[in-house]
């Protein structure tokens, strides 16, 4: 969504004719101008893609951490990230080290809630480039019809490490995703750490996986699936193999690794910056009820049998 530029008027300064008052007013003008320039430069340099992690020790939460955990909007999140950067600088200095001593140390502890060693992230990036980049692209954002995005905010927020590690190890049978069991667990963990280094939303995987199982009518679920989901995911959920732009959500390799909560949240919210839109809410593609979503999940489960 494009943002409209707004002009903000500063305070009106009345200048007295006495030399002392004129000097004071001139200084005030210079201060306001300097603050405005600093604000513009600071926010121009800020980006959500830059170091969403802080060097805060485990168990320490700054005000910015709390803002991010509450799921603030993009504009507010940028502000929170800037505040978080200031908190980080103070904490690092107090610990007797600086970001210059270890430039990548800023990439630890974010919404994910766990410390990620910079060397592990770097190792994961190298392994990703060697093994995954050819399909998932250099930035891991994926390519429709070829491979999905692996750094999508909603995906990382609801995906457990177990799910990601299992997918790397086993691949997805009957898809273009081969197994990478030969990498071993330590290297797979490094790749997951690299993916996590892009995470900006709170980790909800445990809560999502603890949601109750879906109960519904698979016959109704199939009607919804055929009318809404099959356009991208293909009849029977075969995904790319069926010529669709969506992933193969009807195959055992996927369904046997995800919880009903994972499916439910994905259908409700979709995946931002992808072709997978949400299907609940007034602005969604189709404002499905909770029961209709559960009907779809129950139907999908029949495909894996």
Rosetta blueprint (number, residue, H / E / L):
1 X L
2 X L
3 X L
4 X L
5 X L
6 X L
7 X L
8 X L
9 X L
10 X L
11 X L
12 X L
13 X L
14 X L
15 X L
16 X L
17 X L
18 X L
19 X H
20 X H
21 X H
22 X H
23 X H
24 X H
25 X H
26 X H
27 X H
28 X H
29 X H
30 X H
31 X H
32 X H
33 X H
34 X H
35 X H
36 X H
37 X H
38 X H
39 X H
40 X H
41 X H
42 X H
43 X H
44 X H
45 X H
46 X L
47 X L
48 X L
49 X L
50 X L
51 X L
52 X L
53 X L
54 X L
55 X L
56 X L
57 X L
58 X L
59 X L
60 X L
61 X L
62 X L
63 X H
64 X H
65 X H
66 X H
67 X H
68 X H
69 X H
70 X L
71 X L
72 X L
73 X L
74 X H
75 X H
76 X H
77 X H
78 X H
79 X H
80 X H
81 X H
82 X H
83 X H
84 X H
85 X H
86 X H
87 X H
88 X H
89 X H
90 X H
91 X H
92 X H
93 X H
94 X H
95 X L
96 X L
97 X L
98 X L
99 X L
100 X L
101 X L
102 X L
103 X H
104 X H
105 X H
106 X H
107 X L
108 X L
109 X L
110 X L
111 X L
112 X L
113 X L
114 X L
115 X L
116 X L
117 X L
118 X H
119 X H
120 X H
121 X H
122 X H
123 X H
124 X H
125 X H
126 X H
127 X H
128 X H
129 X H
130 X H
131 X H
132 X L
133 X H
134 X H
135 X H
136 X H
137 X L
138 X L
139 X L
140 X L
141 X L
142 X L
143 X E
144 X L
145 X L
146 X L
147 X E
148 X L
149 X L
150 X L
151 X L
152 X L
153 X H
154 X H
155 X H
156 X H
157 X H
158 X H
159 X L
160 X L
161 X H
162 X H
163 X H
164 X H
165 X H
166 X H
167 X H
168 X H
169 X H
170 X H
171 X L
172 X L
173 X L
174 X L
175 X L
176 X L
177 X L
178 X L
179 X L
180 X L
181 X H
182 X H
183 X H
184 X H
185 X H
186 X H
187 X H
188 X H
189 X H
190 X H
191 X H
192 X H
193 X H
194 X H
195 X H
196 X H
197 X L
198 X L
199 X L
200 X L
201 X L
202 X L
203 X L
204 X L
205 X H
206 X H
207 X H
208 X H
209 X H
210 X L
211 X L
212 X L
213 X L
214 X L
215 X L
216 X L
217 X L
218 X H
219 X H
220 X H
221 X H
222 X H
223 X H
224 X H
225 X H
226 X H
227 X H
228 X H
229 X H
230 X H
231 X H
232 X H
233 X H
234 X L
235 X L
236 X L
237 X L
238 X L
239 X H
240 X H
241 X H
242 X H
243 X L
244 X L
245 X L
246 X L
247 X L
248 X L
249 X L
250 X L
251 X L
252 X H
253 X H
254 X H
255 X H
256 X L
257 X L
258 X L
259 X L
260 X H
261 X H
262 X H
263 X H
264 X H
265 X H
266 X H
267 X H
268 X H
269 X H
270 X L
271 X L
272 X L
273 X L
274 X L
275 X L
276 X L
277 X L
278 X L
279 X L
280 X L
281 X L
282 X L
283 X L
284 X L
285 X L
286 X L
287 X L
288 X L
289 X L
290 X H
291 X H
292 X H
293 X H
294 X H
295 X H
296 X H
297 X H
298 X H
299 X H
300 X H
301 X H
302 X H
303 X H
304 X L
305 X L
